[in-house]
Amino acid sequence: MDEQQILNHLFDLEKNAAAIVDEANTEANKRINDHETACRNAYESQYAKEYAALEDAYKGQIAALDADYQQKLDDYKGSLQGAALDKAAFFTLAKKLLCEASLPAGG
């Protein structure tokens, strides 16, 4: 082999090596992208599950609080309906409070 053939052979080897490196780089980027996609999908799936569970718990708590509020309100309304109105006592108290409010502080 003469020098020209040796140099051409070395250039061919270098081209082959560059092609192999490019192919490896492309494969590595593909694997990285595939892994990122898989991780992102797994995260989004888990996030959706957790969000749904928390949303259900929240709705359950709101429903329980609404029911408790409604029960207490109904109990209060029932206690008011059962109470007798004493108009005479109300007017006596109102008159007393209004008269005391109109008196000077010193008596």
C-alpha positions as CSV (number, residue, x, y, z in Angstrom):
1,M,0.0,0.0,0.0
2,D,1.2,3.4,-0.8
3,E,0.7,6.4,1.4
4,Q,-2.3,7.7,-0.6
5,Q,-4.1,4.4,0.0
6,I,-3.3,4.4,3.7
7,L,-4.6,8.0,4.0
8,N,-7.8,7.1,2.1
9,H,-8.2,4.1,4.3
10,L,-7.8,6.2,7.5
11,F,-10.3,8.8,6.2
12,D,-12.8,6.0,5.5
13,L,-12.3,4.7,9.0
14,E,-12.8,8.2,10.4
15,K,-16.0,8.6,8.4
16,N,-17.2,5.3,9.7
17,A,-16.4,6.3,13.3
18,A,-18.2,9.6,12.9
19,A,-21.2,7.8,11.5
20,I,-21.2,5.4,14.4
21,V,-20.9,8.3,16.9
22,D,-23.8,10.1,15.1
23,E,-25.9,7.0,15.2
24,A,-25.2,6.5,18.9
25,N,-26.0,10.1,19.6
26,T,-29.3,9.8,17.8
27,E,-30.2,6.6,19.6
28,A,-29.3,8.2,23.0
29,N,-31.5,11.2,22.2
30,K,-34.3,8.9,21.2
31,R,-34.0,6.9,24.4
32,I,-33.9,10.1,26.5
33,N,-37.0,11.5,24.8
34,D,-38.8,8.2,25.2
35,H,-37.9,8.1,28.9
36,E,-39.0,11.7,29.4
37,T,-42.3,11.0,27.7
38,A,-42.9,7.9,29.8
39,C,-42.0,9.8,33.0
40,R,-44.3,12.7,32.0
41,N,-47.1,10.3,31.2
42,A,-46.7,8.4,34.5
43,Y,-46.6,11.8,36.4
44,E,-49.7,13.1,34.7
45,S,-51.6,9.8,35.3
46,Q,-50.6,9.8,39.0
47,Y,-51.4,13.5,39.3
48,A,-54.9,12.9,37.8
49,K,-55.6,10.1,40.2
50,E,-54.5,12.1,43.2
51,Y,-56.4,15.1,42.0
52,A,-59.6,13.0,41.6
53,A,-59.2,11.5,45.0
54,L,-58.7,14.9,46.6
55,E,-61.6,16.4,44.6
56,D,-63.9,13.5,45.8
57,A,-62.8,14.0,49.4
58,Y,-63.4,17.8,49.1
59,K,-66.9,17.3,47.6
60,G,-67.7,14.8,50.4
61,Q,-66.6,17.2,53.1
62,I,-68.6,20.0,51.5
63,A,-71.7,17.8,51.3
64,A,-71.3,16.8,54.9
65,L,-70.8,20.4,56.0
66,D,-73.9,21.5,54.0
67,A,-75.9,18.7,55.6
68,D,-74.7,19.7,59.1
69,Y,-75.5,23.4,58.4
70,Q,-78.9,22.6,57.0
71,Q,-79.7,20.4,60.1
72,K,-78.6,23.1,62.5
73,L,-80.6,25.7,60.6
74,D,-83.7,23.5,60.6
75,D,-83.2,22.8,64.4
76,Y,-82.9,26.6,65.0
77,K,-86.0,27.4,62.9
78,G,-87.9,24.6,64.8
79,S,-86.9,26.1,68.2
80,L,-88.0,29.5,67.0
81,Q,-91.4,28.2,65.9
82,G,-91.9,26.5,69.2
83,A,-91.2,29.6,71.2
84,A,-94.0,31.7,72.4
85,L,-93.9,35.4,71.6
86,D,-94.2,37.6,74.8
87,K,-94.9,41.0,73.3
88,A,-95.5,42.6,76.6
89,A,-92.1,41.6,77.9
90,F,-90.4,42.7,74.7
91,F,-92.0,46.1,74.8
92,T,-91.1,46.5,78.5
93,L,-87.5,45.6,77.9
94,A,-87.3,47.9,74.8
95,K,-88.8,50.8,76.7
96,K,-86.4,50.3,79.6
97,L,-83.3,50.1,77.3
98,L,-84.4,53.1,75.3
99,C,-85.0,55.2,78.4
100,E,-81.7,54.2,79.9
101,A,-79.9,55.2,76.7
102,S,-81.5,58.6,76.7
103,L,-80.5,59.4,80.3
104,P,-77.2,61.4,80.8
105,A,-74.2,59.3,82.0
106,G,-74.1,60.9,85.4
107,G,-77.7,59.9,86.3
